[in-house]
Amino acid sequence: MRYKDIQNPVALTWFISFQQIQQLNKLAADYLSFFACINPRDIPQALLPQPTSNKDKTDALGLLKAFSFISEGSGDSSLNLHRLVHLATRNWLRENQQFSRPLLKTADQLSEVFPNNDHRNRQVWREYLPHALSLIAEADFRKEQDKYIHLVDNICRCLYSDGRWKEAEELGVQVMDIRKRILGSEHPDTLTSMANLASTYWKKGQWKEAEELGLQVMKLRKQVLGLEHPSSLTSMANLASTYSNQGRWKEAEELEIQVVELRKQVLGPEHPSTLTSMANLASTYHNQGRWKEAEELRVQVMELCKQVLGPKHPDTLTSVANLASTYWKQGRWKEAEELRVQELEICKQVLGLEHPDTLTSMANLASAYSNQGRWKEAEVLEVQVMELRKRVLGPKHPDTLTSMMNLVSTYWKKGQWKEVEDLEVHVMELCKQVLGPKHPDTLTSMANLASTYSIQGRWKEAEELGVQVLELRKQVLGPEHTSTLTSMANLASTYSIQGQWKEAEVLEVQVLELRKRVLGPEHPSTLTSMNNLAFTWKRRGTIRSALALVKQCAELRRNVLGPDHPDTISSSDALHDWETAVDPPIWYSRQNILAFSFLALPCLYFLSKTLFKRRVCDT
């Protein structure tokens, strides 16, 4: 290209400068071509191809700075390429059919330096991601992307770890399709890609898609690798987790028992993968309200982990956290707190303060404080977790949003309604933006806001939002999912507070029957439904039925939860008061209606607190 062929004065100036740079320093010209293939802002110097001499690199970058092509970026040792220089260089390379060569050299460099998704690499991958994403979006790259499948897969995994699941899904589909085409649908790497994509669907709350893909992976692995191959057993475990998230605990339990037995047989009873399977089965018992069985299995897992892996191994710490969760459910808050304090101290010591598992341990301890009414301590810890997650993971990461919801829960218990509402609205909007308007976590944030409206006496707003959440959960999760049933129970509570006891009764009867069928007649949530319906009948004047139901509830809670559990004591006290009440109309005061109609709501806040609770799952 000659000067007279260039009409644009800016392009002409660039071309003259570029020719001089080519003559003076070939490395500087190569760097300029490299910069043209990536994002021009905040380019880490560590990303650049490294010459044999640091002096050569310094001279090359110094020359580009002298021509005002590059400047210092916002980060340490990062560079900015002038926007017009970026555009002019790209245009010149394309017009001279030279863009493909530097682009592929850039792809080679990124393939070499782009890190895996180990949490210790988070800062590095976040610095590199804008440039990697710019590169793989180029049409010239897509023509050759089969050669760079490892790079694309690495980028996909880092996006997944950052909670950017929509982008991770798009790349995950690409990786899976390429591997199917090149390696075949039964190749182990193809099946791994399918399993990873299923995991992304799982994170997005698309459990139907996760189930379909997980089932496909499991069948193919059994067929290709055999039933007892570790990868086949991993597929079975992952499918069980998908069933569990849909509330299909019986199917999850059957599959998990099978995995436990097979892993004991193939790998041995003390193999870490066997212990993982046992932990998953214990979680399914826990979710079904079978806390005694969950406790026995979790104690066994914890002791084996300590013996096999050591007391400070991350899996051992997770087993301690899981046992604490079961104690928490049993109302054994002091024991839960002791375990959580122990877990947190070891996490800080072994993993460091900012490790994701350490932050989860801090959040769990805050929950233990909150449930003992130690709200100041809970708030201090939850604020700390939220701020650390904002800094480490980012302000829009799903785990950060969970921290914000947990802090809301503590404000809620302290009656700080202004702070509650402001933060809930903020979380809801972020969830809609980051996760999507129909994601299960978004629906939980909407349900929490509806509860806040209700407790503030803004019942019309609570009812409208509650109806919206219920309809969306029926559509997204299904009419019998546990979260859908929680929404029905909460809406019934809103009706009850407004004195719409007929509407409340219709919903509560429906919830009770569904919970009996889905969860079982003795599940703690089923017993909560019995208790709530008894209060509604009492308010409507159906005294005999109410007394009979609350008596049945008190007896079942005594048998299932134990005589000292707070729920057992609540039902027993209510039964005693009702049987001895001299002035029944006292039960119709607004204060008492408010006190008893919110028995369903702790389930909702527990859901928000455990959205990202660590479940030992070998995805």
DRENKEBA-505771 format. One record per residue (C-alpha): residue in three letters; chain; x, y, z. Coordinates in steps of 0.1 Angstrom, whole numbers. Layout:
    aa   ch    east   north      up
   ALA    A       X       Y       Z
...
# end
This chain:
    aa   ch    east   north      up
   MET    A       0       0       0
   ARG    A      13      35      -9
   TYR    A       7      68       8
   LYS    A     -14      82     -21
   ASP    A     -39      53     -18
   ILE    A     -49      64      18
   GLN    A     -75      91      18
   ASN    A     -82      94      56
   PRO    A     -56     117      73
   VAL    A     -57      97     106
   ALA    A     -51      64      87
   LEU    A     -23      81      67
   THR    A      -6      93      99
   TRP    A      -9      58     114
   PHE    A       5      42      82
   ILE    A      36      64      81
   SER    A      42      57     118
   PHE    A      36      20     114
   GLN    A      61      18      85
   GLN    A      87      35     107
   ILE    A      80      11     136
   GLN    A      85     -19     112
   GLN    A     118      -6     101
   LEU    A     130       3     136
   ASN    A     118     -27     157
   LYS    A     102     -59     144
   LEU    A      91     -69     179
   ALA    A      72     -36     184
   ALA    A      54     -43     151
   ASP    A      46     -78     162
   TYR    A      32     -65     195
   LEU    A      10     -40     175
   SER    A      -4     -69     155
   PHE    A     -10     -89     187
   PHE    A     -28     -60     203
   ALA    A     -51     -57     172
   CYS    A     -64     -93     178
   ILE    A     -76     -87     214
   ASN    A     -94     -61     235
   PRO    A     -74     -28     234
   ARG    A     -81     -19     270
   ASP    A     -61     -31     301
   ILE    A     -38     -56     283
   PRO    A     -17     -74     309
   GLN    A      20     -74     300
   ALA    A      21    -110     312
   LEU    A      -2    -119     283
   LEU    A      24    -108     257
   PRO    A      47    -132     239
   GLN    A      79    -130     259
   PRO    A     112    -123     240
   THR    A     145    -139     251
   SER    A     156    -105     266
   ASN    A     136     -82     289
   LYS    A     155     -53     273
   ASP    A     140     -62     239
   LYS    A     105     -61     254
   THR    A     112     -28     271
   ASP    A     125     -13     239
   ALA    A      96     -25     218
   LEU    A      70     -12     242
   GLY    A      90      21     247
   LEU    A      89      27     210
   LEU    A      51      21     208
   LYS    A      47      46     237
   ALA    A      69      71     219
   PHE    A      46      70     190
   SER    A      16      74     214
   PHE    A       2      41     202
   ILE    A       0      27     237
   SER    A      -3      41     272
   GLU    A      -4      28     308
   GLY    A     -36       9     317
   SER    A     -56      10     349
   GLY    A     -41     -22     364
   ASP    A      -5     -30     374
   SER    A      17     -35     344
   SER    A     -13     -32     320
   LEU    A     -14     -13     287
   ASN    A     -40       5     266
   LEU    A     -39       6     228
   HIS    A     -53      38     214
   ARG    A     -88      31     200
   LEU    A     -80      46     165
   VAL    A     -47      27     164
   HIS    A     -65      -5     172
   LEU    A     -90       1     144
   ALA    A     -64      12     119
   THR    A     -41     -18     125
   ARG    A     -70     -42     122
   ASN    A     -82     -26      89
   TRP    A     -46     -26      75
   LEU    A     -41     -62      83
   ARG    A     -74     -72      68
   GLU    A     -70     -52      36
   ASN    A     -36     -68      31
   GLN    A     -49    -103      39
   GLN    A     -25    -105      68
   PHE    A     -50    -107      98
   SER    A     -53    -145     100
   ARG    A     -16    -151     107
   PRO    A     -12    -127     138
   LEU    A     -46    -138     150
   LEU    A     -36    -175     151
   LYS    A      -2    -166     167
   THR    A     -23    -147     194
   ALA    A     -44    -178     198
   ASP    A     -13    -199     203
   GLN    A       0    -175     229
   LEU    A     -34    -175     249
   SER    A     -35    -213     247
   GLU    A      -2    -213     264
   VAL    A      -8    -188     292
   PHE    A     -46    -189     299
   PRO    A     -50    -205     333
   ASN    A     -74    -232     345
   ASN    A    -103    -224     368
   ASP    A     -85    -232     401
   HIS    A     -97    -205     425
   ARG    A     -61    -193     430
   ASN    A     -60    -182     394
   ARG    A     -91    -161     396
   GLN    A     -74    -127     394
   VAL    A     -53    -139     364
   TRP    A     -82    -153     344
   ARG    A    -103    -122     351
   GLU    A     -75    -100     336
   TYR    A     -72    -123     306
   LEU    A    -109    -130     299
   PRO    A    -118     -98     280
   HIS    A     -90    -105     256
   ALA    A     -97    -142     253
   LEU    A    -134    -135     246
   SER    A    -125    -109     220
   LEU    A    -102    -133     203
   ILE    A    -126    -163     201
   ALA    A    -154    -141     188
   GLU    A    -133    -133     156
   ALA    A    -146    -150     124
   ASP    A    -110    -160     115
   PHE    A    -106    -178     148
   ARG    A    -139    -197     144
   LYS    A    -126    -212     112
   GLU    A     -97    -227     131
   GLN    A    -113    -232     166
   ASP    A    -111    -270     163
   LYS    A     -74    -266     170
   TYR    A     -80    -245     201
   ILE    A    -107    -265     218
   HIS    A     -86    -267     250
   LEU    A     -85    -229     252
   VAL    A    -122    -225     246
   ASP    A    -129    -252     272
   ASN    A    -107    -234     297
   ILE    A    -125    -201     290
   CYS    A    -158    -218     295
   ARG    A    -148    -233     329
   CYS    A    -136    -199     341
   LEU    A    -168    -183     331
   TYR    A    -187    -211     350
   SER    A    -166    -204     381
   ASP    A    -174    -167     379
   GLY    A    -211    -175     378
   ARG    A    -214    -162     342
   TRP    A    -235    -192     333
   LYS    A    -252    -178     302
   GLU    A    -218    -173     286
   ALA    A    -205    -206     299
   GLU    A    -235    -223     284
   GLU    A    -229    -208     249
   LEU    A    -192    -219     250
   GLY    A    -201    -253     265
   VAL    A    -224    -261     236
   GLN    A    -196    -251     212
   VAL    A    -171    -274     230
   MET    A    -195    -303     231
   ASP    A    -205    -300     194
   ILE    A    -168    -297     183
   ARG    A    -158    -328     203
   LYS    A    -188    -347     189
   ARG    A    -178    -339     154
   ILE    A    -140    -346     158
   LEU    A    -139    -373     184
   GLY    A    -174    -389     181
   SER    A    -203    -389     205
   GLU    A    -189    -417     227
   HIS    A    -154    -404     233
   PRO    A    -146    -398     270
   ASP    A    -137    -361     263
   THR    A    -171    -356     245
   LEU    A    -189    -372     274
   THR    A    -170    -349     298
   SER    A    -181    -319     278
   MET    A    -217    -331     279
   ALA    A    -215    -336     317
   ASN    A    -200    -300     321
   LEU    A    -228    -285     301
   ALA    A    -254    -304     322
   SER    A    -237    -289     353
   THR    A    -241    -254     337
   TYR    A    -278    -261     331
   TRP    A    -281    -273     367
   LYS    A    -266    -240     379
   LYS    A    -290    -220     358
   GLY    A    -319    -239     373
   GLN    A    -327    -256     340
   TRP    A    -331    -289     357
   LYS    A    -351    -305     329
   GLU    A    -323    -299     304
   ALA    A    -297    -310     330
   GLU    A    -316    -342     336
   GLU    A    -319    -350     299
   LEU    A    -282    -344     292
   GLY    A    -271    -361     325
   LEU    A    -292    -392     317
   GLN    A    -277    -393     282
   VAL    A    -242    -391     296
   MET    A    -249    -418     322
   LYS    A    -262    -443     296
   LEU    A    -233    -436     272
   ARG    A    -207    -440     299
   LYS    A    -223    -473     311
   GLN    A    -223    -485     275
   VAL    A    -188    -474     266
   LEU    A    -169    -477     299
   GLY    A    -190    -501     319
   LEU    A    -213    -498     349
   GLU    A    -185    -499     374
   HIS    A    -161    -474     358
   PRO    A    -155    -443     380
   SER    A    -168    -419     353
   SER    A    -201    -439     350
   LEU    A    -205    -437     388
   THR    A    -198    -400     387
   SER    A    -226    -396     361
   MET    A    -250    -415     383
   ALA    A    -241    -393     412
   ASN    A    -246    -361     392
   LEU    A    -280    -373     379
   ALA    A    -290    -380     415
   SER    A    -282    -344     424
   THR    A    -304    -332     396
   TYR    A    -333    -353     408
   SER    A    -327    -339     443
   ASN    A    -329    -303     431
   GLN    A    -362    -311     415
   GLY    A    -375    -325     449
   ARG    A    -375    -360     435
   TRP    A    -357    -374     465
   LYS    A    -369    -409     462
   GLU    A    -353    -413     428
   ALA    A    -322    -395     441
   GLU    A    -320    -418     471
   GLU    A    -323    -450     449
   LEU    A    -296    -438     426
   GLU    A    -273    -427     454
   ILE    A    -276    -460     473
   GLN    A    -266    -478     441
   VAL    A    -236    -455     437
   VAL    A    -225    -460     474
   GLU    A    -227    -498     470
   LEU    A    -208    -498     437
   ARG    A    -181    -475     449
   LYS    A    -176    -495     481
   GLN    A    -173    -526     459
   VAL    A    -150    -511     432
   LEU    A    -130    -485     450
   GLY    A    -132    -496     486
   PRO    A    -153    -484     516
   GLU    A    -127    -456     526
   HIS    A    -120    -442     491
   PRO    A    -127    -404     489
   SER    A    -152    -410     461
   THR    A    -171    -435     483
   LEU    A    -172    -410     511
   THR    A    -185    -384     487
   SER    A    -213    -408     477
   MET    A    -222    -414     514
   ALA    A    -223    -377     520
   ASN    A    -246    -372     491
   LEU    A    -270    -399     503
   ALA    A    -269    -382     538
   SER    A    -279    -350     521
   THR    A    -309    -367     505
   TYR    A    -320    -381     539
   HIS    A    -315    -345     553
   ASN    A    -337    -330     526
   GLN    A    -364    -356     533
   GLY    A    -364    -346     570
   ARG    A    -349    -379     580
   TRP    A    -325    -362     602
   LYS    A    -316    -391     625
   GLU    A    -305    -412     594
   ALA    A    -287    -381     580
   GLU    A    -269    -375     613
   GLU    A    -258    -412     616
   LEU    A    -244    -412     581
   ARG    A    -228    -378     584
   VAL    A    -210    -387     616
   GLN    A    -197    -418     599
   VAL    A    -185    -398     569
   MET    A    -168    -372     591
   GLU    A    -150    -398     612
   LEU    A    -138    -416     580
   CYS    A    -127    -384     564
   LYS    A    -107    -375     595
   GLN    A     -91    -409     595
   VAL    A     -84    -412     557
   LEU    A     -79    -376     546
   GLY    A     -69    -359     578
   PRO    A     -87    -334     600
   LYS    A     -78    -304     579
   HIS    A     -86    -318     544
   PRO    A    -113    -297     526
   ASP    A    -136    -327     523
   THR    A    -133    -333     560
   LEU    A    -142    -297     566
   THR    A    -172    -301     543
   SER    A    -183    -332     563
   VAL    A    -181    -311     595
   ALA    A    -203    -284     579
   ASN    A    -228    -309     567
   LEU    A    -232    -325     602
   ALA    A    -236    -290     617
   SER    A    -264    -284     592
   THR    A    -282    -315     604
   TYR    A    -278    -304     641
   TRP    A    -292    -270     630
   LYS    A    -323    -287     616
   GLN    A    -328    -307     647
   GLY    A    -327    -275     668
   ARG    A    -294    -284     683
   TRP    A    -280    -249     677
   LYS    A    -253    -250     703
   GLU    A    -237    -282     689
   ALA    A    -241    -267     653
   GLU    A    -224    -236     664
   GLU    A    -195    -255     680
   LEU    A    -189    -274     648
   ARG    A    -192    -243     626
   VAL    A    -166    -224     647
   GLN    A    -143    -254     645
   GLU    A    -147    -256     607
   LEU    A    -142    -219     602
   GLU    A    -110    -217     622
   ILE    A     -95    -246     602
   CYS    A    -107    -232     569
   LYS    A     -90    -199     577
   GLN    A     -58    -217     587
   VAL    A     -57    -241     558
   LEU    A     -74    -223     529
   GLY    A     -70    -187     538
   LEU    A     -96    -160     547
   GLU    A    -107    -153     511
   HIS    A    -111    -189     499
   PRO    A    -147    -195     487
   ASP    A    -151    -224     512
   THR    A    -139    -202     541
   LEU    A    -165    -176     531
   THR    A    -192    -203     531
   SER    A    -181    -214     566
   MET    A    -184    -178     578
   ALA    A    -219    -175     563
   ASN    A    -229    -208     580
   LEU    A    -216    -196     614
   ALA    A    -236    -164     609
   SER    A    -267    -185     603
   ALA    A    -260    -203     636
   TYR    A    -258    -170     654
   SER    A    -289    -157     638
   ASN    A    -310    -187     648
   GLN    A    -300    -183     684
   GLY    A    -312    -147     683
   ARG    A    -276    -134     684
   TRP    A    -284    -110     655
   LYS    A    -256     -85     661
   GLU    A    -229    -112     658
   ALA    A    -247    -126     628
   GLU    A    -249     -92     611
   VAL    A    -212     -84     617
   LEU    A    -202    -117     601
   GLU    A    -226    -115     572
   VAL    A    -215     -80     563
   GLN    A    -179     -92     564
   VAL    A    -188    -122     541
   MET    A    -207     -99     517
   GLU    A    -178     -74     514
   LEU    A    -152    -102     509
   ARG    A    -173    -119     483
   LYS    A    -178     -86     465
   ARG    A    -140     -81     464
   VAL    A    -130    -117     456
   LEU    A    -159    -129     434
   GLY    A    -174     -96     422
   PRO    A    -205     -77     432
   LYS    A    -228     -97     408
   HIS    A    -215    -132     415
   PRO    A    -243    -155     426
   ASP    A    -225    -163     459
   THR    A    -223    -125     466
   LEU    A    -261    -123     460
   THR    A    -266    -151     484
   SER    A    -246    -132     510
   MET    A    -268    -102     505
   MET    A    -299    -123     509
   ASN    A    -285    -137     542
   LEU    A    -279    -102     555
   VAL    A    -314     -94     546
   SER    A    -326    -123     567
   THR    A    -308    -110     597
   TYR    A    -322     -74     592
   TRP    A    -356     -91     588
   LYS    A    -353    -108     622
   LYS    A    -342     -75     638
   GLY    A    -372     -57     623
   GLN    A    -351     -33     603
   TRP    A    -377     -31     576
   LYS    A    -363      -2     557
   GLU    A    -329     -19     553
   VAL    A    -346     -52     545
   GLU    A    -368     -37     517
   ASP    A    -340     -17     501
   LEU    A    -316     -46     500
   GLU    A    -342     -71     489
   VAL    A    -353     -49     460
   HIS    A    -316     -45     450
   VAL    A    -310     -83     452
   MET    A    -341     -90     432
   GLU    A    -331     -67     404
   LEU    A    -295     -81     404
   CYS    A    -308    -116     403
   LYS    A    -331    -108     373
   GLN    A    -302     -91     355
   VAL    A    -275    -118     363
   LEU    A    -295    -150     365
   GLY    A    -327    -142     346
   PRO    A    -363    -134     356
   LYS    A    -373    -171     360
   HIS    A    -342    -185     377
   PRO    A    -351    -203     410
   ASP    A    -329    -179     430
   THR    A    -346    -149     414
   LEU    A    -379    -164     424
   THR    A    -366    -168     460
   SER    A    -356    -131     461
   MET    A    -391    -122     449
   ALA    A    -407    -144     476
   ASN    A    -386    -128     503
   LEU    A    -397     -94     492
   ALA    A    -433    -105     493
   SER    A    -428    -117     529
   THR    A    -414     -83     538
   TYR    A    -444     -65     523
   SER    A    -466     -89     543
   ILE    A    -449     -82     577
   GLN    A    -451     -45     570
   GLY    A    -488     -47     565
   ARG    A    -486     -40     528
   TRP    A    -507     -71     522
   LYS    A    -520     -62     487
   GLU    A    -484     -58     474
   ALA    A    -475     -91     492
   GLU    A    -504    -109     477
   GLU    A    -497     -97     441
   LEU    A    -460    -106     443
   GLY    A    -468    -139     461
   VAL    A    -493    -149     433
   GLN    A    -466    -140     407
   VAL    A    -440    -162     424
   LEU    A    -464    -191     428
   GLU    A    -473    -190     391
   LEU    A    -437    -188     380
   ARG    A    -426    -216     403
   LYS    A    -454    -238     390
   GLN    A    -443    -230     354
   VAL    A    -405    -233     360
   LEU    A    -402    -260     388
   GLY    A    -435    -278     385
   PRO    A    -467    -278     407
   GLU    A    -453    -303     432
   HIS    A    -418    -289     437
   THR    A    -410    -281     474
   SER    A    -403    -245     466
   THR    A    -437    -242     448
   LEU    A    -454    -257     479
   THR    A    -435    -231     501
   SER    A    -449    -204     478
   MET    A    -485    -218     483
   ALA    A    -480    -219     520
   ASN    A    -467    -183     521
   LEU    A    -496    -170     500
   ALA    A    -520    -188     523
   SER    A    -503    -169     552
   THR    A    -509    -136     534
   TYR    A    -545    -144     529
   SER    A    -548    -154     566
   ILE    A    -533    -121     578
   GLN    A    -559    -102     558
   GLY    A    -587    -123     574
   GLN    A    -593    -142     541
   TRP    A    -595    -174     559
   LYS    A    -615    -193     533
   GLU    A    -589    -186     507
   ALA    A    -561    -195     532
   GLU    A    -579    -228     541
   VAL    A    -582    -239     505
   LEU    A    -545    -234     498
   GLU    A    -534    -249     531
   VAL    A    -554    -280     526
   GLN    A    -539    -283     491
   VAL    A    -504    -278     505
   LEU    A    -509    -304     533
   GLU    A    -521    -331     509
   LEU    A    -493    -324     484
   ARG    A    -467    -324     511
   LYS    A    -480    -357     524
   ARG    A    -477    -372     490
   VAL    A    -445    -356     479
   LEU    A    -425    -354     512
   GLY    A    -443    -380     533
   PRO    A    -467    -376     562
   GLU    A    -440    -371     588
   HIS    A    -417    -347     570
   PRO    A    -411    -315     591
   SER    A    -426    -293     563
   THR    A    -457    -315     562
   LEU    A    -460    -310     600
   THR    A    -457    -272     595
   SER    A    -486    -274     571
   MET    A    -507    -293     596
   ASN    A    -499    -267     622
   ASN    A    -508    -238     600
   LEU    A    -541    -254     589
   ALA    A    -550    -261     625
   PHE    A    -546    -224     633
   THR    A    -567    -214     603
   TRP    A    -595    -238     614
   LYS    A    -592    -223     649
   ARG    A    -597    -188     635
   ARG    A    -627    -199     615
   GLY    A    -643    -214     645
   THR    A    -638    -251     635
   ILE    A    -626    -258     671
   ARG    A    -629    -296     672
   SER    A    -611    -301     639
   ALA    A    -584    -276     649
   LEU    A    -578    -293     683
   ALA    A    -576    -327     667
   LEU    A    -551    -316     640
   VAL    A    -528    -296     664
   LYS    A    -528    -326     688
   GLN    A    -518    -349     659
   CYS    A    -491    -324     649
   ALA    A    -477    -321     684
   GLU    A    -475    -359     688
   LEU    A    -458    -363     654
   ARG    A    -434    -336     661
   ARG    A    -425    -351     694
   ASN    A    -418    -385     677
   VAL    A    -400    -371     646
   LEU    A    -382    -340     660
   GLY    A    -379    -349     697
   PRO    A    -396    -333     727
   ASP    A    -370    -304     730
   HIS    A    -372    -292     694
   PRO    A    -386    -256     691
   ASP    A    -414    -267     667
   THR    A    -425    -294     691
   ILE    A    -426    -270     720
   SER    A    -446    -245     699
   SER    A    -472    -271     689
   SER    A    -474    -285     725
   ASP    A    -479    -250     740
   ALA    A    -506    -242     714
   LEU    A    -524    -275     722
   HIS    A    -523    -268     760
   ASP    A    -535    -232     755
   TRP    A    -563    -242     732
   GLU    A    -575    -270     756
   THR    A    -575    -247     786
   ALA    A    -586    -214     769
   VAL    A    -615    -199     788
   ASP    A    -620    -170     763
   PRO    A    -616    -185     728
   PRO    A    -621    -151     710
   ILE    A    -587    -140     722
   TRP    A    -573    -161     693
   TYR    A    -588    -137     668
   SER    A    -568    -107     677
   ARG    A    -546     -93     649
   GLN    A    -514     -98     670
   ASN    A    -521    -136     674
   ILE    A    -531    -140     638
   LEU    A    -498    -123     627
   ALA    A    -478    -145     652
   PHE    A    -491    -178     639
   SER    A    -497    -172     602
   PHE    A    -459    -168     596
   LEU    A    -451    -204     606
   ALA    A    -445    -211     569
   LEU    A    -421    -183     564
   PRO    A    -389    -196     581
   CYS    A    -389    -223     553
   LEU    A    -386    -195     528
   TYR    A    -356    -179     545
   PHE    A    -339    -212     551
   LEU    A    -341    -217     513
   SER    A    -324    -184     507
   LYS    A    -297    -192     532
   THR    A    -288    -226     516
   LEU    A    -289    -217     480
   PHE    A    -252    -221     477
   LYS    A    -245    -244     507
   ARG    A    -217    -268     498
   ARG    A    -231    -301     489
   VAL    A    -204    -327     485
   CYS    A    -209    -334     448
   ASP    A    -184    -348     423
   THR    A    -194    -329     392
# end
